[in-house]
Amino acid sequence: MVREDVVVGLDIGTTKVCTVVGHGDAQGRITIVGVGLAPSRGVKKASW
């Protein structure tokens, strides 16, 4: 059985939400299997 790991990136911003999904193989390579982009609603700009 070959092991594959799922890798997910998520960026939640004030104007948009972006995501990327991939899977890693035994040699450390990542293959992108999906991406997403949507407008952000309800997230306020952070103040530091």
C-alpha positions in Angstrom: 0.0 0.0 0.0 1.3 3.4 -1.0 0.8 6.2 1.6 -0.5 9.5 0.3 -1.0 12.5 2.6 -3.7 15.2 2.0 -2.3 18.8 2.1 -4.6 21.8 2.5 -3.9 25.5 2.5 -6.5 28.1 3.6 -6.2 31.9 3.5 -9.1 33.7 5.2 -8.9 37.4 4.3 -11.1 40.5 4.6 -11.9 40.5 0.9 -11.6 36.8 -0.2 -11.1 33.3 1.0 -8.7 31.1 -0.9 -8.0 27.4 -0.6 -5.8 24.8 -2.3 -5.9 21.0 -1.9 -3.3 18.5 -2.9 -1.8 15.2 -2.0 1.8 14.3 -1.2 3.5 11.1 -2.3 6.3 9.0 -0.7 8.9 11.1 -2.5 7.7 14.3 -1.0 6.1 15.7 -4.2 2.7 17.5 -3.9 0.1 17.3 -6.7 -2.6 20.0 -6.6 -6.0 18.4 -7.0 -8.2 21.5 -6.3 -8.3 25.2 -5.7 -11.1 27.6 -4.6 -11.8 31.3 -4.3 -14.8 33.0 -2.8 -15.6 36.5 -1.7 -15.3 37.0 2.0 -18.4 38.3 3.9 -18.5 39.2 7.5 -14.8 39.3 8.2 -13.6 42.7 9.6 -10.2 44.1 9.2 -8.0 43.2 12.2 -6.5 46.1 14.2 -3.2 45.5 15.9 
